[in-house]
Amino acid sequence: MTSERTRVYLTFDVEGAEARTIRGVAWPPQGYEPRVWGRFANSRTELGLRFVLGELEAAGLAGTFFVETFGSQVFGREGLAEICREIKSRGHDVQLHAHPIQGAGREGESDQMADYDEEAQVTLLREGIEVLVACGIPRGEVVGFRAGHFGADNRTWRAMGKVGLRVSSNYNPCFLHRCKIKYAGAAPGLFAGEGGVWELPITTFAESHGGTRHLQITAISLLEMRHALVEARRLHMREVTIVAHPFEFFYIDSIPERRGRPNNVNRWRLCGLCRYLAEHRDDFEVETVGALAARLAPASQDFALPAVAPESLAGRRVLRMERLAEQALKRLEASLPVGLNLVRDRTKTTIV
């Protein structure tokens, strides 16, 4: 067991949503009120961003929030500024996230950064940075980028280097149908990419039946999350990156009627994860992407990071079965009429 703590990055993609069809059902655009804040007419409390911030702060942790900027052309700049103010004023980290298709006038264009040439990506990144700065984030603090759907490629690194972004968090082996980064030097933890940019990959583990799964709150169980952290520690992995969104912690029942309710399984997972990390500070250090960038020199392919074990994280079949049962419970709860929650709110339940 290494004496140096494993650094954990709790990252949240903050975004609205364009009009879309999900399982044959047409959904109207979802702005910041329902999609980020979780503000609903039938709920006395907000269910989204402030819930996430509160859970992090209760455990003494700071998160990194990749804030999508192009949606502000549709949902309003002031709405985005309110989000940035809330995150920054509470001591958390704001970095750049981009869904190009959400920009006004871009309907029908690609939402994948990798579908744009390098100079177009430079333009998109500069535009996104300018929006964050206009929303109150100091330019010097905007140092990281995550593409929507993890849809970056090697040109994204080079474009980031040209605009002064130093840390990419896009490489996701679970999303290689969208993430187009191809790199012989890819590693489970931080590695040097191209253009002077560091890559902080999304942490994944091998499923017992084949395939991979990434560490996302809504995608795996709390027990799987804890197992992955323990395994990362055992294998001397330096970094673990976890993904979530504010909207993972509630169900949207109706946009026109402004109805929603808590997703209690996901809320319980986040609470349990934060508590676990707080109780194991001797092994894990929660760091933000901004803090990571501040202590890193420009990336170089010749830069030698300390060696890590070549093994990949491996899931366990029994934990997968437990997760499948939890996911089925979530789907059942989501299908119930408004006001009937199958799972009671377990966010304050002791995790053993």
Order of alpha helices (4+ residues) and beta strands (2+ residues): beta-beta-beta-alpha-beta-alpha-alpha-beta-alpha-beta-alpha-beta-beta-beta-beta-beta-alpha-beta-beta-beta-alpha-beta-alpha-alpha
